[in-house]
Amino acid sequence: MILINLLPYREERRKRRKAAFFAGLGAAALAGAGVVGAIFLLLQFLTTEQQAHNQYIQNEITRLEAQIKDIADLKTEIESLKSRQRAVEDLQTDRNTPVQLLNDLARLAPEGIYLTAIRQDNKTVTVSGIAQTNERVSEFLRNVSRSSEWLDKPDLIEVKLANVTTNTRDARRLLDFSMKVSIKAPPREAAQAASGAQKKS
């Protein structure tokens, strides 16, 4: 028996194609939505990770800035302590200066030199005295120039004749002299030694 399809086959084929097209379009839309969703989730994950990394870096920067501030404060405090220490050492040295000045002058003055006045003005000392001869004055200047740790740059101001009457009423011809010397900063070891010696005494 022969079956004859009386339905319009072209219309049926068109419907099948349309259904297949919409099915493919829906599958493509679903696939596209899945890809977009996957990309969104990936970007969200990467953003979260980057934000966490940025926060970690910011925390480390804050911690390092605090440490740098502490180091700067420590450096400032160390410099302040060093400045105070230098001030105390300078005061200690200045306190010992008169003693060292007198010790040096007494040690360096040769026989035949008699000191009559010592005046200090800041770092300059004016020394006046009586000498038996010019050679004694020259020797005194050389001694101060070469052998003193505390005195420097001796400068002779004047030498003049002076008549000094002794107890035997014999007039002796002596020399009045005056000189200037500068007080120099002694080596730190010498200053500390002098300070220690003064404390012990």
Backbone torsions as a table, in degrees:
resi	resn	phi	psi	omega
1	MET	NA	136.0	-175.2
2	ILE	-98.4	127.4	177.8
3	LEU	-98.3	132.4	-179.1
4	ILE	-118.7	124.1	179.4
5	ASN	-84.3	111.5	-178.2
6	LEU	-91.9	-6.5	178.4
7	LEU	-75.1	149.8	178.4
8	PRO	-70.8	109.7	-173.4
9	TYR	-70.6	-28.8	179.3
10	ARG	-66.1	-39.6	179.1
11	GLU	-65.0	-40.0	179.2
12	GLU	-65.3	-40.7	179.9
13	ARG	-66.4	-37.3	178.8
14	ARG	-64.3	-40.0	178.6
15	LYS	-64.5	-40.9	179.5
16	ARG	-63.8	-41.9	179.7
17	ARG	-64.6	-40.9	179.7
18	LYS	-64.3	-43.2	179.1
19	ALA	-62.6	-42.2	179.2
20	ALA	-64.4	-37.8	180.0
21	PHE	-64.1	-47.4	-179.6
22	PHE	-66.1	-35.6	177.3
23	ALA	-64.1	-44.0	177.6
24	GLY	-64.2	-39.1	179.0
25	LEU	-64.5	-41.2	177.9
26	GLY	-64.6	-41.8	178.7
27	ALA	-63.3	-40.7	178.9
28	ALA	-64.8	-39.9	178.6
29	ALA	-63.5	-43.6	178.7
30	LEU	-63.1	-43.3	179.1
31	ALA	-62.8	-43.2	178.6
32	GLY	-62.4	-42.4	178.5
33	ALA	-63.0	-39.2	178.0
34	GLY	-63.0	-43.8	179.1
35	VAL	-63.4	-44.9	179.3
36	VAL	-61.4	-43.7	178.2
37	GLY	-61.2	-42.1	179.7
38	ALA	-64.2	-43.6	178.5
39	ILE	-62.8	-40.7	179.2
40	PHE	-62.2	-45.5	179.3
41	LEU	-62.7	-40.1	178.5
42	LEU	-63.5	-45.0	178.8
43	LEU	-63.5	-38.7	178.1
44	GLN	-62.9	-42.2	179.2
45	PHE	-64.1	-46.0	-179.9
46	LEU	-64.4	-37.6	178.4
47	THR	-64.1	-43.7	178.7
48	THR	-62.3	-43.3	179.1
49	GLU	-63.2	-42.9	-179.8
50	GLN	-65.9	-38.9	177.7
51	GLN	-64.4	-40.9	177.2
52	ALA	-63.9	-40.7	178.2
53	HIS	-64.9	-43.0	178.1
54	ASN	-62.6	-39.8	178.6
55	GLN	-65.2	-39.3	177.2
56	TYR	-62.7	-44.7	179.1
57	ILE	-62.7	-41.0	179.9
58	GLN	-64.5	-40.2	177.5
59	ASN	-63.0	-41.4	179.0
60	GLU	-66.4	-40.0	178.0
61	ILE	-62.1	-43.5	178.4
62	THR	-61.4	-42.3	179.5
63	ARG	-65.0	-42.7	179.7
64	LEU	-66.5	-37.4	177.6
65	GLU	-63.4	-38.8	177.0
66	ALA	-64.3	-41.4	178.0
67	GLN	-65.2	-42.1	178.4
68	ILE	-61.4	-41.1	178.1
69	LYS	-63.0	-41.6	178.1
70	ASP	-63.0	-41.0	179.5
71	ILE	-64.5	-42.2	178.3
72	ALA	-63.0	-40.1	177.6
73	ASP	-64.2	-40.3	178.6
74	LEU	-64.5	-42.2	178.7
75	LYS	-61.9	-42.8	178.3
76	THR	-62.2	-42.0	179.5
77	GLU	-66.5	-39.5	178.5
78	ILE	-63.4	-44.3	178.0
79	GLU	-62.3	-38.2	177.6
80	SER	-64.5	-42.3	179.0
81	LEU	-65.7	-39.6	177.7
82	LYS	-63.9	-40.2	178.8
83	SER	-63.6	-41.8	177.6
84	ARG	-64.5	-40.4	179.6
85	GLN	-62.8	-43.2	177.9
86	ARG	-62.9	-39.3	179.4
87	ALA	-63.8	-42.3	178.6
88	VAL	-65.0	-42.2	178.9
89	GLU	-64.1	-39.4	177.8
90	ASP	-64.6	-41.4	177.6
91	LEU	-63.7	-40.3	178.6
92	GLN	-63.3	-42.1	179.0
93	THR	-65.2	-43.1	179.3
94	ASP	-63.5	-34.5	179.4
95	ARG	-67.1	-33.4	-179.2
96	ASN	-85.1	-11.3	-174.5
97	THR	-57.6	-47.9	-179.6
98	PRO	-58.8	-39.7	179.9
99	VAL	-64.6	-46.8	-179.9
100	GLN	-65.9	-35.5	178.1
101	LEU	-60.8	-49.3	179.9
102	LEU	-65.7	-39.9	178.1
103	ASN	-61.3	-46.0	-178.9
104	ASP	-64.2	-44.9	-179.5
105	LEU	-63.1	-41.0	178.8
106	ALA	-66.3	-37.4	-178.1
107	ARG	-74.0	-35.7	-173.6
108	LEU	-89.0	-17.3	-179.2
109	ALA	-71.8	121.1	-179.6
110	PRO	-74.8	170.0	176.7
111	GLU	-63.8	135.9	-177.5
112	GLY	98.4	2.0	175.4
113	ILE	-112.2	128.9	179.0
114	TYR	-125.9	118.9	-179.0
115	LEU	-85.7	133.0	-178.1
116	THR	-112.5	-23.3	-178.9
117	ALA	-155.3	141.8	176.3
118	ILE	-134.5	122.5	179.6
119	ARG	-127.0	130.1	-179.9
120	GLN	-110.8	131.8	174.8
121	ASP	-129.2	99.4	-176.1
122	ASN	60.4	-115.4	-179.0
123	LYS	-100.8	12.4	179.8
124	THR	-116.0	134.0	-179.6
125	VAL	-120.5	129.9	175.0
126	THR	-102.8	123.0	-177.8
127	VAL	-113.3	128.8	175.9
128	SER	-119.4	148.6	-179.3
129	GLY	-170.2	-174.1	179.6
130	ILE	-122.5	135.4	179.9
131	ALA	-125.1	150.5	178.0
132	GLN	-76.2	-36.9	-178.1
133	THR	-144.5	166.2	174.8
134	ASN	-63.9	-32.6	-179.3
135	GLU	-63.3	-33.6	178.5
136	ARG	-67.3	-39.9	178.1
137	VAL	-64.1	-43.8	179.2
138	SER	-62.4	-40.7	179.1
139	GLU	-64.6	-39.3	178.2
140	PHE	-61.5	-44.2	177.9
141	LEU	-62.4	-42.4	179.0
142	ARG	-63.4	-41.9	-179.2
143	ASN	-61.9	-43.5	-179.8
144	VAL	-65.6	-39.7	-177.1
145	SER	-69.0	-34.8	-170.9
146	ARG	-102.8	-29.7	-165.8
147	SER	-116.4	4.8	-176.3
148	SER	-102.2	135.1	174.5
149	GLU	-88.1	-15.1	-173.8
150	TRP	-112.8	-19.5	-176.4
151	LEU	-116.7	150.4	-175.3
152	ASP	-152.9	158.1	173.5
153	LYS	54.1	60.1	176.1
154	PRO	-67.0	137.2	-177.5
155	ASP	-134.7	115.2	-179.3
156	LEU	-75.2	125.2	-179.5
157	ILE	-87.3	-52.7	179.9
158	GLU	-160.5	155.7	172.3
159	VAL	-134.9	128.0	179.9
160	LYS	-143.4	157.7	-179.9
161	LEU	-69.8	144.0	177.4
162	ALA	-140.0	134.4	175.5
163	ASN	-96.6	118.4	-179.7
164	VAL	-115.4	124.2	-179.1
165	THR	-91.1	125.0	179.4
166	THR	-88.1	177.2	-179.8
167	ASN	-65.4	-25.5	-179.7
168	THR	-86.5	7.6	178.4
169	ARG	61.8	26.5	173.1
170	ASP	-95.8	127.5	179.2
171	ALA	-81.5	126.3	178.0
172	ARG	-114.2	138.8	-179.9
173	ARG	-91.2	108.9	178.8
174	LEU	-117.2	177.3	-177.4
175	LEU	-119.9	128.9	168.3
176	ASP	-86.9	132.8	178.0
177	PHE	-136.2	157.9	173.1
178	SER	-143.7	145.0	-177.6
179	MET	-146.9	158.3	175.8
180	LYS	-115.7	140.3	174.8
181	VAL	-133.1	152.3	177.6
182	SER	-101.4	141.6	174.8
183	ILE	-87.0	121.3	-179.5
184	LYS	-103.0	157.2	177.5
185	ALA	-71.4	119.5	-179.0
186	PRO	-75.1	164.9	173.0
187	PRO	-57.0	144.0	-176.6
188	ARG	-57.6	-35.5	179.8
189	GLU	-64.2	-40.7	179.7
190	ALA	-67.1	-38.2	178.5
191	ALA	-65.1	-41.7	179.5
192	GLN	-67.6	-38.0	178.2
193	ALA	-64.3	-42.4	178.9
194	ALA	-64.6	-38.2	178.1
195	SER	-65.7	-43.0	178.8
196	GLY	-63.9	-39.8	179.2
197	ALA	-64.6	-38.3	-179.5
198	GLN	-69.3	-36.9	177.9
199	LYS	-65.1	-39.8	-179.7
200	LYS	-65.4	-38.0	179.8
201	SER	-72.6	NA	NA
